Amino acid sequence: MARPRKPLLSRARIVECALALVDAEGLPAVSTRRLAAELGVSGPSLYNHFRTKDEILDAVADTVCAQVDVSMFEDGTEWRAALLGWARSYRAALSAHPNIVPYLAQGPGRRPSQLAMADAVFGGMVRAGWPKPHATHIGALMRYFVAGSALGSFARGFVDDAALYGQEYPHLGEAHLLAGHQRDVDEGAFETGLRALVDGLALRGPAHRA
């Protein structure tokens, strides 16, 4: 029997296509009509795999979160090192797909990977000796920080035009150079903030909490 000319439609193909659209054009680009056209299928065929567009976006968001490493919360890693490792992995996953971050920021909902991540972080903090309310606060704090850092680039927000800043903004005389050092600036800012957060938590850690 001859092979079909086009790969059979599957959840994985739909999610892959939707993620590519989100990455290239943002969340508004995703619709069942657009996906069907991109995949070369009829619109109703998508409903054999997903009931709604939101279900597709949930699957896309969950695919991104599935890339985040949470193993450090299960293998006995000290809690500060675990938070550092997780936050870096989390930011790497979100920074690769920044357009999905606003959708992820709504919370885990029913998404398995996000729920598993929340469970791992909360469980890891409780096992380290944090009271449950504090463990919840730490998980929320880290999510706010990581998601915010992945939404955009601080360095790219300054245009490469030295004349723009001039004498009116005397402390921004080198701001036009920031975009050329985007990685150093953005990653340096993230690491500075991350270290400050974890060091601050350590001052109120299980052995020193108020």
Secondary structure, 3 states (H helix, E strand, C coil): CCCCCCCCCCHHHHHHHHHHHHHHHCHHHCCHHHHHHHHCCCHHHHCCCCCCHHHHHHHHHHHHHCCCCCHHHCCCCCHHHHHHHHHHHHHHHHHCCHHHHHHHCCCCCCCHHHHHHHHHHHHHHHHCCCCHHHHHHHHHHHHHHHHHHHCCCCHHHCCCCHHHHCCCCHHHCCHHHHHHHHHHHHHHHHHHHHHHHHHHHHHCCCCCCC
